[in-house]
């Protein structure tokens, strides 16, 4: 999917702006894998094979999407399709 197309998308839940994290691109610089995250409600929408998965919550399957976030090493935990940042505490 072309980046110019992705920039026209908004959150399907609250119509807020989305932040793009690119995981992989093809040789034409199109996004093949990535994550769109709503700046307002923190919902996450994966991009798989160049297609953003932006279905309403009731039609999504979290058990299928969580492994993508884990594989891509994006940290945090997805709960109700919202990205919850994991609290990282370090003792020095």
N, C-alpha and C positions, 0 to 999 in steps of 0.2 A: 504494500500500500504506500502510496506517495505521501511524504510528510505534509505537503500542501493540503491533501485531503484530510489527514488526521487533525490538522490545525482548525478545521471547520467543525469538528465534533464537539459536543458538550455532554455533560452527564445526563443520562436518560432518566434519572430520578429527580434531580433538582435544577437541571439546566445550567449548572455552574461550569466554570472553565476546567479543563483537564490538563494535567501535567504528564508529559510523555517521557518515559524511560525506554531507550532503545537497547534491545539485547543483541539482535543481529540484523544486518542489512544485506541486500543482494548486491550484485555488481553494478546495478543501475541506481544504487543508493536508496532503494525503497526499503521500508521497514518490513522485515519478515517476522520477527518476534519482538515483543515489547510489552510494556505495561502502561495503561492510561489510569491515572489516579485523580479523582475529583478533589479539588482544593477545599471544597465546602463540607461534604458529607463523608469524605475519605473512602468512598467506594472504589474498588479496583476493577479494571476491565482488561483482561489479557488480550494481546494481539498474537494470534496463532496462524502461521502460514499466510501472513499478510492481512488477516481478517480480524477486526476488533470484535470481541464477544461482548455485546452491550445489551443483551436481553434483559427484560425486567427480572427482578430478584426471584419471583415465583417460578420462572422457567430456567433458572441456572442451577448447576449442581456443584456445590462447594467442594465435594470430595474429588471432583475432576479438576478443579482449578487450583486448589491448594498445592498439589505437587509441582505445578508450573512455577509458582513463587519460590518454593523450596529449591527446585532445580536451578532456577536462575539466581539463587543466592541473594534475594532481595530482603532478607531479614523480615522481622515483623511476623505477625500472625493475622490470617484473614478470619474474621468473625462476622457472619451475616453479610458477607461480600464487602466488608469494610476492612481496610488495613489498619491494624493496631500495632503501633511500634512497640517492640519488646523492650522492656526496661533493662538496660545493660549497666550493671554496677561493677566497678573494678576496685579492688582493694590494692592500694599501693603500699 
